């Protein structure tokens, strides 16, 4: 085992991220090695899941160190293809400490039936799971973006939208999946559960009312 792998095995943040990744996999939100997770390790660096890894069997040695500065990404190994989007989120908000990307059936289907750039959830008590929401009566927006295989282009669109108004702890990529983030790993997990619950509820409501 090399020095980097040994450091990861002992890194409590890496251990916690892997444990969360296995829990997410148990919910069937990251099938077929899909999805990717990261946790900030410094002002300009993070640990990111390697490409093609089964998230239900993650171990700290499956996390790769990635750094960014002056607009360029640096990483040893093959990180997830969406690493550039993780890095952009960390750059947009220094308070972000973790980013989680999942591929649940419900979120993926929901993303394809909504044509607007943002969807407003309202009337759900669970909206309070998303930081900044204190009542079910206020609208809770979730941003949507069109899918693309060119992740830097998606990252640029995210930056453009963010300059108008910071996003609300999550976004959906059409036909692709859900991204959430938080100021801690626990907050990111809560946002993931909250958004998944809200999406499930609204998808069922739309089935019954359309």
C-alpha positions as CSV (number, residue, x, y, z in Angstrom):
1,X,0.0,0.0,0.0
2,X,1.4,3.4,-1.0
3,X,1.6,6.4,1.3
4,X,-1.4,8.1,-0.2
5,X,-3.6,5.0,0.3
6,X,-2.4,4.7,3.9
7,X,-3.3,8.3,4.6
8,X,-6.8,7.7,3.1
9,X,-7.3,4.6,5.3
10,X,-6.6,6.8,8.4
11,X,-8.5,9.9,7.2
12,X,-11.7,10.2,9.2
13,X,-13.3,12.3,6.5
14,X,-12.6,9.6,3.9
15,X,-13.9,6.9,6.2
16,X,-17.1,8.8,6.8
17,X,-17.7,9.5,3.1
18,X,-17.3,5.8,2.3
19,X,-19.7,4.8,5.0
20,X,-22.2,7.3,3.7
21,X,-21.6,6.0,0.2
22,X,-22.5,2.5,1.2
23,X,-25.6,3.7,2.9
24,X,-26.7,5.6,-0.2
25,X,-26.1,2.5,-2.3
26,X,-28.3,0.5,0.1
27,X,-31.1,2.9,-0.9
28,X,-30.6,2.0,-4.6
29,X,-29.8,5.6,-5.5
30,X,-26.5,4.8,-7.3
31,X,-27.0,1.7,-9.5
32,X,-24.4,0.2,-11.9
33,X,-21.4,2.1,-10.3
34,X,-23.2,5.4,-11.1
35,X,-23.0,8.5,-8.9
36,X,-20.0,10.1,-7.3
37,X,-19.2,11.7,-4.0
38,X,-16.6,14.1,-2.7
39,X,-15.5,15.8,0.5
40,X,-13.3,18.9,0.8
41,X,-9.8,18.3,2.1
42,X,-8.4,21.9,1.7
43,X,-9.2,25.3,0.3
44,X,-8.4,24.1,-3.2
45,X,-8.6,20.3,-2.9
46,X,-11.0,17.4,-2.2
47,X,-11.2,13.6,-2.2
48,X,-13.4,12.3,-5.0
49,X,-14.6,8.8,-5.8
50,X,-12.7,7.0,-8.5
51,X,-14.5,6.3,-11.8
52,X,-16.3,2.9,-12.1
53,X,-16.3,2.0,-8.4
54,X,-19.3,0.2,-6.9
55,X,-20.5,2.7,-4.3
56,X,-21.8,-0.1,-2.2
57,X,-18.3,-1.4,-1.7
58,X,-16.4,1.9,-1.2
59,X,-13.2,2.0,0.9
60,X,-11.0,5.0,1.5
61,X,-8.4,3.8,-1.1
62,X,-11.2,4.3,-3.7
63,X,-11.0,8.1,-3.1
64,X,-8.7,10.2,-5.3
65,X,-7.1,13.5,-4.3
66,X,-8.1,16.3,-6.7
67,X,-6.9,19.9,-6.6
68,X,-7.9,23.0,-8.5
69,X,-6.3,26.4,-9.0
70,X,-6.3,28.9,-11.8
71,X,-9.1,27.0,-13.5
72,X,-7.3,23.7,-14.0
73,X,-8.0,20.4,-12.3
74,X,-5.2,18.1,-11.2
75,X,-5.6,14.5,-10.1
76,X,-3.7,11.2,-10.0
77,X,-5.7,8.3,-11.3
78,X,-9.1,8.4,-13.0
79,X,-11.7,10.4,-11.0
80,X,-15.4,10.4,-11.7
81,X,-16.2,12.2,-15.0
82,X,-18.3,14.8,-13.0
83,X,-15.3,15.9,-10.9
84,X,-15.2,19.3,-12.6
85,X,-18.7,20.0,-11.4
86,X,-17.8,19.1,-7.8
87,X,-14.8,21.4,-8.0
88,X,-16.9,24.2,-9.3
89,X,-19.3,23.9,-6.5
90,X,-16.4,24.1,-4.0
91,X,-15.1,27.2,-5.7
92,X,-18.5,28.9,-5.8
93,X,-19.0,28.5,-2.1
94,X,-16.1,28.0,0.3
95,X,-18.6,26.8,3.0
96,X,-19.4,23.7,1.0
97,X,-17.7,20.7,2.5
98,X,-19.3,17.7,0.7
99,X,-21.0,17.0,-2.6
100,X,-23.2,14.0,-3.4
101,X,-24.4,12.9,-6.8
102,X,-27.0,10.2,-7.2
103,X,-29.1,8.4,-9.8
104,X,-32.4,7.4,-8.2
105,X,-35.2,6.3,-10.5
106,X,-37.6,8.9,-9.1
107,X,-35.3,11.9,-9.4
108,X,-34.3,10.8,-12.9
109,X,-37.9,10.4,-14.1
110,X,-38.9,13.7,-12.4
111,X,-36.1,15.5,-14.1
112,X,-37.5,14.5,-17.6
113,X,-41.0,15.6,-17.0
114,X,-40.2,19.1,-15.8
115,X,-39.4,21.6,-18.6
116,X,-38.7,24.7,-16.4
117,X,-35.3,25.8,-15.3
118,X,-36.5,25.6,-11.7
119,X,-39.2,23.7,-9.9
120,X,-40.9,25.1,-6.8
121,X,-41.9,22.8,-4.0
122,X,-44.5,24.1,-1.6
123,X,-46.8,22.8,1.1
124,X,-44.5,20.0,2.3
125,X,-43.3,19.9,5.9
126,X,-40.1,18.1,4.7
127,X,-39.0,21.3,3.0
128,X,-37.5,22.2,6.4
129,X,-34.9,19.4,5.7
130,X,-33.3,21.8,3.2
131,X,-31.3,24.5,5.0
132,X,-32.8,27.9,5.1
133,X,-36.4,26.7,5.0
134,X,-38.4,27.2,8.1
135,X,-42.0,26.7,6.9
136,X,-44.0,24.6,4.5
137,X,-45.7,27.7,3.2
138,X,-42.7,29.2,1.5
139,X,-41.6,28.0,-2.0
140,X,-38.5,25.8,-2.0
141,X,-36.8,25.9,-5.5
142,X,-34.8,23.1,-7.1
143,X,-32.8,24.1,-10.2
144,X,-32.8,22.0,-13.3
145,X,-30.1,21.8,-16.1
146,X,-30.1,20.0,-19.4
147,X,-27.7,17.0,-19.6
148,X,-24.4,17.2,-21.5
149,X,-21.4,14.9,-21.8
150,X,-19.2,18.0,-21.6
151,X,-19.0,18.6,-17.9
152,X,-17.0,21.8,-18.0
153,X,-19.9,23.3,-20.1
154,X,-22.3,22.3,-17.4
155,X,-20.0,23.8,-14.7
156,X,-20.0,27.1,-16.6
157,X,-23.8,27.1,-16.8
158,X,-23.9,26.4,-13.1
159,X,-21.6,29.4,-12.5
160,X,-23.8,31.6,-14.6
161,X,-26.9,30.6,-12.7
162,X,-25.1,31.0,-9.4
163,X,-24.1,34.6,-10.2
164,X,-27.8,35.5,-10.4
165,X,-28.6,33.6,-7.2
166,X,-26.9,30.8,-5.3
167,X,-28.7,27.5,-5.8
168,X,-30.7,26.0,-3.0
169,X,-28.5,23.1,-1.9
170,X,-29.3,20.9,-4.9
171,X,-29.8,20.6,-8.6
172,X,-31.2,18.1,-11.1
173,X,-29.6,17.3,-14.4
174,X,-32.3,16.0,-16.8
175,X,-32.1,12.3,-17.5
176,X,-29.0,12.1,-15.3
177,X,-29.5,12.6,-11.6
178,X,-29.4,14.7,-8.5
179,X,-26.6,16.8,-7.0
180,X,-26.7,18.0,-3.4
181,X,-24.2,19.6,-1.2
182,X,-23.7,20.8,2.4
183,X,-21.5,22.6,4.9
184,X,-20.8,19.2,6.4
185,X,-21.2,15.6,5.4
186,X,-24.2,15.3,7.7
187,X,-25.9,18.3,6.2
188,X,-25.3,17.0,2.7
189,X,-26.9,13.7,3.7
190,X,-29.9,15.5,5.1
191,X,-30.3,17.5,1.9
192,X,-30.1,14.3,-0.1
193,X,-32.8,12.6,1.9
194,X,-34.9,15.7,1.9
195,X,-34.7,16.3,-1.8
196,X,-35.4,12.7,-2.6
197,X,-38.4,12.7,-0.3
198,X,-39.8,15.9,-1.9
199,X,-39.2,14.6,-5.4
200,X,-40.9,11.3,-4.6
201,X,-43.9,13.1,-3.1
202,X,-44.3,15.5,-6.0
203,X,-43.8,12.8,-8.6
204,X,-46.7,10.8,-7.0
205,X,-48.8,13.9,-6.8
206,X,-48.3,14.6,-10.5
207,X,-49.2,11.0,-11.4
208,X,-52.5,11.4,-9.6
209,X,-53.5,14.8,-10.8
210,X,-52.3,15.1,-14.4
